[in-house]
């Protein structure tokens, strides 16, 4: 049995330029230095310099910055498919850049990748549920029951149907809107945190967030100063 190996990759430039007329840059790359071919090459180089000056240059650049950004987005639960859908770059290319298999890419492709932000996640993408449960604890400490919160979210069973570790972007956005509305309606100081995704383990003192006034646990001084009006501890 005879195995025939078919050559892969681009054909030699001389072969590609064989059928091209003079005045084509490909003929210049093949070695022709006639007036028409040199002029075609000069026009091409002028367009490249102008595009580079205007920031529209599309030459090859290192994939290092794009790789670092893709890895950063991956930690924020933005995967290859989502990046590919936003940038219109093949998912295979995104994966190869992240894994280091592709070391160069076009400048325009790099700019499209660097322009991707976590806000571009699809509704079904998974994000960390930790800040969501943190806000649930704050609302419960402020007087809202979990059953009440579940009803406000549209869950008829009376249970908050969020995962303990991950939650979809759609459900997180629904809870964010509820949190903003309840925060605006309530004057409790414990809900004055403007950053919805804050990863605070405490308010000021470093202890886990609880409702000390209900559990008869004494506040530390920073917490007393911050929560004094809400829990009536000004003179404690």
N, C-alpha and C positions, 0 to 999 in steps of 0.2 A: 504494500500500500504506500503510495507516494503522497506526502503532505506538501501542499503548496502554501507558502507563506505570502500573504498579501501585504505589501508595504503600507504602513499607517502614517497618518499625519499629512501635512501640506505637501503638495508637489513642489519640485524645485522651481525657483523663480524664473529661470530661463525657459522652462516648459510652460509656465503660466503666461509669460509675456510673449510667447512665440506668435500668437494670433492677434496681439494688440498692435494698433497703429502707432506710429511715432507721434510724440506729443502726449503720451500716456506715462504717468509716473512709474508704472510697473516696468515699462521698457527701460526707464532710467535705472531702476534697481537691478535690472538684468545686465546692466553694463553699458547701455547705449548712452553716449555723451553728445548727441546731436543737439542743435539749437532748440528744437521743439521739445525734446525730452528734458533738457535742462530747465527750460522755462516752466514746464509742468511741475517739476520738482520744486522750483522757486515759489510758484504759486501755492503749492501745498504747504511749504514751510512758513510762508507769510500768514496763511490762515491759522496754522498751529500757534504761531507767536501771538496773533491777535486774540485767539481763543484763550490762551494761557493768561494773557494780560487782563482779559475780561472775567477771569475766573471760570470760564467754560471749557477749560482744557480737559481732555478725556484720555490722557495717556495712562500708562500703568504706574501704580503706586504700591507701596508695601501694604500687605493685608494686616499688619500689626494693630493699627487703630481700630479697624473694623472688627477684628477678632476679639479685642478687649471689650468693645461695646456689646458684641453679641453675647459674650460670657456674662457681662454685667446684666443684660436683659434676661438671660436665662435664670439668674438668681432671683429675679423679680417675676418669675413664672411666665416669661414671654418666649415661646418656643420657636423652632425653625419655621413651622407652618405659618404662624402669625407674622413673623418677620418677612417671609416670602410673599404673603398676601399683601402686605403694606408696601413693600419695595418693588414688587413685580420682578424679583430676582428668583431664579429657580431654587427650590428648597435644597437640592443637592449641592449647589454652590454655597449656600449659607452653611450647610453642614461641613463641607470641606474646609471652608475658611475657619470655622470654629475649631476643627480638629487639627489644623495646621497643615493639611494636605495641599492647600492652595496658598501660596505665599505672595501672590500679586493679584491685583484686580484693577479694573478701570476706575478712574477718579470719580466719575459720575455715580458708579455703583457704590463707592465708598461713601459719598455724600448722602446717598439715599439711605444707607444703613445707619449712618451717624445721626440722621434726622429722626429715627424711630425712637419713640418714648414709651414708657410703661402705660400711658393713657390710651395707647392704640391697641390694647389687648381686646380680643374678641369677648363677647358676652359669656361664652362658655369656658373661657380660660380660668384656671384655678389660681387663687391667690391665698396668702396666709390668712387664716381665720383668727389669729391671735388678737389683732386690734379690734376686730368685731366683738369678740367675747369680752374684751376689756371695756368697751363701751356699754355692753349689756350689763356688766357688773356695776358700772356707774349709774345707769338708769335704775337698776334694782335698788341700789343704795339710796337713790333719791326718792324712792317710794313706788316706782312702777313694778308690778309683778311680771314674771315671765309669761304668764298666761295672757295678761293684758298686752304685752309687747307682741306676742304671737298673733293675737287677734288683730292688732293694728297692722301687722305685716300680711294679713290675709290667710293665716293658717287656722282653719276651723277646728283642728284637733286640740288647740291650746298649747302646743309645744313648738318651740323654736327649732325649725328643721335646718340647722346649720351644722356642718361638720366641725369637729373639734380642732382639726389641723388645717383643713383647706376649705375654701368656699368659692363658688363661681363669682365672676365679676358682676353678673346680673344681680345675684342676691346681695352682694356687698353694696352695690349701688342703691338697691331698694332700702337696705337698712340705713345707709348713709343719709338718704332723704328723710327717713323717719327720725333719725337722731338729730338732724338739723331742725326739724319741726318741733320736736319735743324740747330741744334746748332753747329754742326761741320762745316757747310757751312757758317754760319754767324759769324761775329766778333763783334756783338753788345754785350756790357757788360751786358745787361739785361738778356742775355741767358747763363750767365756763371755759373748758379747754377748747380752743379754736381748731386745733389740729386733729382731724378725725382719726388719722392713722397713727396717733402718738403711741409709742411703745413704752409708756411710763409704767414702771413697777410700783410707783407710789406717786404722791403729789410732791413732796419736798424732802421727806425724811429718809427715804430708802426702804421703808417697810412695805409689805404687800398692801394693796388698796383694799380696805374693808370699810365697814360702817361702825367706827369705834363707839359712837354715841349710843348705838342700839345694843352693842355687845358689852357695854360698860368698860371699854378699854380707853385709857387716858391718851389723849392726843399728845404728840410732841409739840414743842414750841412753834416750829414753822407751820405745822398743820393747824395749830390753834389760831395763829395769826391769819392764815388764809381762809379757814373754814369757820371762824368765830361767829360771823353773822348768820351763817346757815344753820348752825347747830346750837346757838345760844351759849357759846363758851367765852364770850368776851371777858368776863370777870372771873374765869376759872383760875 
